[in-house]
Structure formats: structure tokens, C-alpha cells
Amino acid sequence: MRPTTDTAPSQTTDPYVLRAVAVQVATEAADHIRRRRPQVFGPSESAGAVAGPAAVQAKSTATDPVTVVDTEAEQLIRRRLEQLRPGDAVLGEEEGGSASVDGVLWVVDPIDGTVNFLYGIPAYSVSVAAQIDGRSVAGAVIDVAAGVLYSAARGHGATRTDAAGVDVALRCRPVDTVGMALVATGFGYAAGRRAVQGDLVAQLLPRVRDIRRIGSAALDLCMVATGLVDAHYEHGLNAWDWAAGALIAAEAGARIVVPDPTSPGAVGEIVVACAPGIADEFLMILGEVGALNAIPAHR
């Protein structure tokens, strides 16, 4: 699904048109990331972990990196959105912004899975979503290494487009018991939060088929939409981590639980996406183990 924005009115709020904008800017950012990685980190995929301080800096903790390519990609997205949608607000992981705005808000994660990107693990993504009144109405997530696009517009369904341009409509897998569910999750960077998250995994593991930790929440949510996993839950995500992926999962039939988009990740609220056949049971189990409670970054 790679619709053109060339003739789209610049101020429409039609989700289908906003989806086209999200696809276009995410695709351009993904192309930039692919070009820049070998330039910044060297030709080998494994070379990233030894990049110098000019290319990699720490954010919330010493283990939470941001690279020069993250910053470049967000700047590219912001420039293109200003050209395609002049006057719209932008909330981005690297340059910030406000989630409380009138009109269309673009919620941007230039590289979701920066640690994977840094190490050369091929599981990182670009995520671009359009929100209106705090609700995602359009979004695109690109698996950069695989060249796969996931996109959705509210009320229009969700689509996976492979590197050859072949579109497939997305539906969650028809699983009907949590005991047979493959569950994706992720962990925060603060040690206190990680300790609690580890305890939750220990309680959940005997009750599900297995656990997967991919390293990109946006890709995890898209994997729920495709049926590659049956559920995803994670505490402490920011709006840019889930705004596009949660919409894609929802349009594929998933049950979604997300915080208010103004809630910062430090508060530690949960994001859940799960196949409809296990939604009631999975949410019940999460409640039983205490996973529906927030896990603040600093406990």
C-alpha cells in the first residue's frame, strides 16, 4: 500500500489521505537510514556496537542510546511533513513536541529499536502516525532491514506491503486459548522497572506458549496484526512507540489497550495488543499477575 500524496489536499483529515502521507515520509526516512548505517558504522552489520561517541550518545540511562541517524531521520520526517502538511504539529522521540494540540498531530519515532540498529540486529523500524483528538487515525511502520511496510487508516483496515510491492490485508491469528499464545514483550532501561518486568515474565511464562523479545515495540504490534505473535504487552512506552503500531493491530482485529497519548513513558502504563480470540483471557491473566498496574521508571 504505497498511495501517492501528490494530489492530496494539504489540510484534509481523511484518514486514507493521512495514511498516504505517513507512508511517504516513513518510506523516505527508511531509505535514509539504510543509506546512512554503513556510512556511520561501517560496512559490516556487526560494526555498530563499536561506533564512536560522535555517532552514539546516551539518553535516559547509559544503556538507552540515540544515534546521529535517529536525529537525521527525525529531522527529515519533520521537513517533509512541513512540506506535505504545513501547520500540522509534530511530536517526535528526539525533538519532542506536545501531545495536546488542536488538529492533526504527527507522532514520530525515527528509529524504534535503536539498540538493534546500533548492534546490526535487523529488527528496527520507522513509525509515523497521525492522531486527531488523541486518537490514531492513520499510521505507517516500516521494517527497515526487511523493506516491509505496514500501514493502516482507521476504518480502512491494515496492510502489509513487502519489498516487491505485494499487498496483503492483515488479520490476527485465530488463536483461542492463552496457553497456545506466543507473546511478545519488551523491557525498560531503568533497573527498577526491569526487575518488576522480569518478575512478570516469570509469572506469565508458564501460562503461555512462549515469550519473544524482538526489541521494537512498533514491530511487535505489527506482528500481532500479521499473526506472527498472538499478543504484545509492555510497560513504559511513549506515544511514538505505539501510535502507529497499535492502530495497525486494531485494524487487523486486535484488542488494544493504550494509555492517554499525553502520558509519558516514565509513568509506566501498559500497552496491550492481542488477538480477539484470547483477549478476555489474556487481560484477565495480566490482571491476576498485577501487570495491568503501571510500573514507574523510578520505583
Buried (B, 14 or more C-beta within 10 A) or exposed (E): BBBEBEEBEEEEEBBBBBBBBBBBBBBBBBBBBEEBBEEBBBEEBEBBEEBEEEBBEEBEEEEBBBBBBBBBBBBBBBEBBEEBBEEBBBBBBBBEBEBEBEEBBBBBBBBBBBBBBBBBBEBBBBBBBBBBEBEBBBBBBBBBBEBBBBBBBBEBBBBBBEEEEEEEEBBBBEBEEBEEBBBBBBBBBBEEBBEBBEEBBEBBEEBBBEEBEBBBBBBBBBBBBBBBBBBBBBBBBBBBBBBBBBBBBBBBBBBBBBBEBEBEBBBBBBBBBBBBBBBEBBBEBBEEBEBBBEBBBEE
